[in-house]
Amino acid sequence: MNTIAEAVLTLREVRGSDAELRHLSALLAAMDDEAPLPLATMRERYATMRRYPDYRCYMMVDEDEVPLGTFSLLVFPVMVHDGRPEAIVEAVVVAPSARGRGVGKAMMREAMRLAREAGAAKLVLSSNARRLQAHQFYRRLGFTEHGISFSIEL
């Protein structure tokens, strides 16, 4: 199995082509073993996302342009603390066939870099309480638990 050191990985911003959106849908479906969203839905969601000025979706590909993972990054203004923007990374997923090869680490380092370059004071994420391996992964990258996350079904 190749590791990150043996493979060339490239982070690409998703531009919304049908091929990209199909790959993206398959990657995101792998996160919770769900059916991929239809292409028409992906097109609509992507168009909505693009209306936000600093909300981007990225895909990590190998040297053969095979999609290995994805994440979305939102950098947003806040009116608290020192007023610097904050960032949220979400929908982080690595293709099942690429897990354990350093792809996730490379993606998260890129997310941190992008957030830092955008002037964000911090980068946050939310992870389902049952994803214990993911929590260990984030801790190894330097993330710390901060507060408690709440949600409500609407």
N, C-alpha and C positions, 0 to 999 in steps of 0.2 A: 504494500500500500504506500503510495507516495505521500510525503509530508510536504508542508509548505515550502521547505528548503529545496525540495526536488522539483517543485512545480512553479510556474510563473503565473501569478494571480493578478488580475486587473479589476479594479473597481470601476464600474460604468454607471452613470446616471441613466435610469430608465427614461427613454424618450417617447414611449407610447406606441411603438409599432405593434402590429398584431402578433408577430412572432415573439417579441419581448413579453407582451401581456399574457400570452399563452404559457410561456415559461414561468413567469411570475405567478400566475394562478396555480400552476402545478407545485411550485415551491411552497407557496403559502398553504396549500391544502395539505402538504406533508407535515405541517406543524402539528396538527391535531387529527391527522388521518381522516380528513374530510374530502368530499368531492370538490374538485376545482370549480371555481365560479365560471359561468359562461363568459365567452369573449365579450358579448355586448355589455354585460355588467362590469367587466374589467375596464372596458373603454369609458363607461360612464364614471366609474370611481376614479379612474386616472384623471379624467378631465376635471372633476371636482377638486381633486388634490392639487392640480396645477394652478387653480385659482388662488391658492394660498401663496403668498410671496416667498416664504422660506420653508416650504414643505416639499421634500424630494424623496424619491424612491431610488435605491441603488441596487445593483446586482453585481456580485463577484463572479467573474468568469475565469476559466483556465486558458492556457495558451491556444487551445482549440476552440475558444469561444463557447465552451460548454458552461451553462449557468450552474454555479455551485451553491449559491446562497443569496440572501437578500436582506435588506433592512430599509426602513423609512426613517427619515430624520426631519423633525420639526424644530426650527429655531424661532422663538417667539419673544416679544417684548414683555417685560414685567415692570410693575410700578412699586416694587418692594426692595428691601435690602439696598444694594448699591445701584439699582436700576439697570444693571447689565442684563442682556437677554439670557434666557435659559433654553435648554434643548431637551427634547424627548426623542429617544430612539425606540422604535416599536416595530412589530412584525419582523423580528429577527429570526431567521430560519436558515439552516444549512441543509442541503439535500441529503437524504439518508445515506446515499452512497459516498458522500464526501465527509461525513462526520468523523471526528477524531484525527483529522489531517491538518488542523491549524487554520482552516477556512474561517471558522467563527472568530478566532482570535484576530485574524487579519482584518475581518470586517469590523469588529468592535474597535480596533485601533484606528481604522479609517473613520469611523463614526466620531470617535473622540477628537481626531485631528480636524475634521470638518466643523464640529461644534466649536472647538477652540478658535479656529480661523474665523468663524462667524462672530467671535467675541462673547460667546456664551460663558456665563459664570459657572454653570454646572450642567452635566448631562445626566438625565435620569431615565429610568426604565421601570416597567412593571412586569412581573413574572408571576404566572399562576403558582399558587402555593404548593401544588403537587409536583412541580418541576424541580425537584431537589438537585439533580445533576446540573441543570442550568444555573441554579443559585451558586453552586460550588464554582462553576465556570466564571460567573461574574465576580465572585469574591477573588478568585485568582488574578483577575484583571485589575483589581484594586477598587472595585465598587464596594460600598458599604451599605448595610441596611439603614434606612432613614425613614422613620415614621411608620405609619400603617396605611395601607392602601384600602380604600373602600370603593364599592361599586353597587349599582342598583340596576336591575333589569327594567327597561322601559318599554 
